[in-house]
């Protein structure tokens, strides 16, 4: 299957970036007002659950899709005329595990679509520039890829036992705007693209009806923010690579001279520096990192959270606890869930079995609890998980018991246990059932056996570098015209997508609705007879028996009525 138009363009951008690291890209902005490109971006954004959350302007996915054609057309036109202005981000707060509140930003839906279109242009370019040991927010990489590198470094061969646990104060809110623009200009020579990014950076934040400026930081909740954050800290990655990435021969010479070697592993704003040097060397490395971040990137290390650790004492990274131990006369490195991660999932389970949830039926409650425990276990499936999952499931067991007792006040405990449990695979598990018609659905508490949780090894990938994700041979993405060979998801459109029609009583088939949209895009949202862009209709040139794209043309209402001799209402 051939690549989609978007994939083809992204491949060409990636090739140009990879073949010439000094190349500065021009004429990128033309993609931003290409209707097809915006359609692809809209399809990606509308498919995400977050699109149902409103920004400061109110519209969500449901309101956007009712006027889908008009919304897309307005976005394209405003970008083409360079009149597009991002709106402030709506700020909300969510509770943190320590009792404090974390600020979150919710951009308006139109801004998310434009940012996605912008991200689709920049990501293929910067993937060629990013360093191999950067893993966060990158296509084809995950947290376990970062952990696998660290596990190999702490092995008996390389002996990178000393660790700097890095923490940057308020990183996403502290990115220096002008510094970021100067970094972007090293690759991007298109002034219109840079101006658009600058507008997003300066869009501001709306809270309690008041708009606040954003002198620093990437857009809160923005689709483009993770990429911009990676572009910014890639300067740190390059500095570390130039300083510490030595040949095998050079590393050996340093070890012979009593000096250690270093490796930076970064996931977004979380990073560790591993070293086989002594405590003096790792302390000096920490100070050098602090000085570089402060003087070159206007960032500050958190004094209380940036720690120097030996792997024998253990350290946490990305929710994992990594520690070297000698339990049976042989040194091994253990990988387990971090205690904070266990505490967070226990709190979530506690919240879901609190007194306020007694209205829910037993089946739904148990199904929800199982989903949380299974999801947590799935994330940590490559760790020594057995003892931790036993602890989590035991906690869930007693929380569920307490919840049942609250729900069924007056019942005796032994009667409740007899009614709600049975023996499954020689283990006592909570069971719950619900009637659905003539069927009885049953759920039991998920408590896996040691065999189900035997440790699986995650093999390190990319020893010779991860392949460029936009240069890999793969089947095309479902974005050919404008959203795939099979068309867009039904949720994108309403049943009456042709709502501009006077025939509101007729629900058009989704396939016809999309073909009409494609015809308008092909005709640049203009009447093919007079060039008007007002009151557009789609005309069947050779009758309505065929809905092929070749049989459709865009006409204004006047030309359409003239074509039909006023005999019928335009569709």
Secondary structure, 3 states (H helix, E strand, C coil): CCCCHHHHHHHHHHHHHHHCCCCCECCCHHHHCCHHHHHHHHHHHHCCHHHHCCCCCCCCHHHHHHCHHHHHHHHHHHHHCCCCCCCCEEEEEEECCCCCEEEEEECCHHHHHHHHHHHHHHHHHHCCCCCCCECCCCCCCCHHHHHHHHHHHCCCCCCCCEEEEEEECCHHHHCEHHHHHHHHCCCECCHHHHHHHHHHHCCCEEECCEEECCCECCCCCCCCHHHHHHHHHHHHHHHHHHHHCCCHHHHHHHHHCCCCCEEEEEECCEEEEEECCCHHHHHHHHHHHHHHHHHHHCCCECCCCCEEEECCCCEEECCEEEEEECCCCCCEEEEEECHHHHHHHHHHHHHCCCHHHCCCCHHHHHHHHHHHHHHHHHHCCCCCCHHHHHHHHHHHHHHHHHHHHHHCCCCCHHHHHHHHEEEECCEEEEEEEEEECCEEEEEECCCCCCCCCCCCCCCCCCCCCCCCCCCCCCCCCCCCCCCCCCCCCHHHCCCCCCCCCCCCCCCCCHHHHHHHHHHHHHCCCCCCCCCCCCCEEEEECCCCCCCCHHHEEEEEHHHHHHHHCCCCCCC
